[in-house]
């Protein structure tokens, strides 16, 4: 997936691993937001990600890993164009 991103082939990167691809976009937006806050208002403290969100992401990651290996959910399996 990361090699496809390096080649700017975002569709193929999404097809390899949609969960990590979406999570990477969310994480980069989170970091960009706090970088802008840090640049323009250095007195504001950066908030930590709440533990509940981390647990939800962990549960979704485990479910994604299990479901992509079940025959009914084969559309979640990585594919190459």
C-alpha positions, -999 to 999 in steps of 0.1 A, spaced: 0 0 0 28 25 9 46 18 -24 14 26 -43 11 58 -23 47 66 -32 39 61 -69 8 84 -63 -15 55 -72 -40 62 -45 -68 40 -59 -45 10 -58 -33 18 -23 -69 19 -12 -76 -15 -29 -46 -30 -10 -58 -19 25 -88 4 27 -88 5 65 -52 17 69 -56 41 39 -85 59 56 -68 58 90 -37 73 75 -58 102 60 -75 108 93 -42 108 111 -25 132 87 -54 156 90 -52 154 128 -15 161 127 -19 190 102 -46 206 123 -24 205 154 6 218 135 -14 248 123 -25 254 159 10 251 171 23 275 145 -3 302 151 -11 298 188 18 283 208 2 289 241 -25 263 234 -17 228 245 -21 199 221 -49 176 232 -43 138 234 -65 114 215 -91 101 239 -87 65 250 -122 56 238 -113 66 202 -81 45 204 -101 15 216 -127 19 189 -99 21 162 -83 -11 177 -116 -30 177 -124 -19 141 -89 -29 130 -93 -64 145 -127 -68 130 -114 -57 96 -85 -82 98 -109 -110 106 -136 -101 81 -112 -97 52 -102 -134 56 -138 -147 55 -151 -158 21 -183 -137 22 -162 -105 27 -137 -113 -1 -142 -77 -14 -121 -65 15 -92 -87 5 -63 -69 -13 -65 -68 -50 -42 -57 -78 -55 -39 -108 
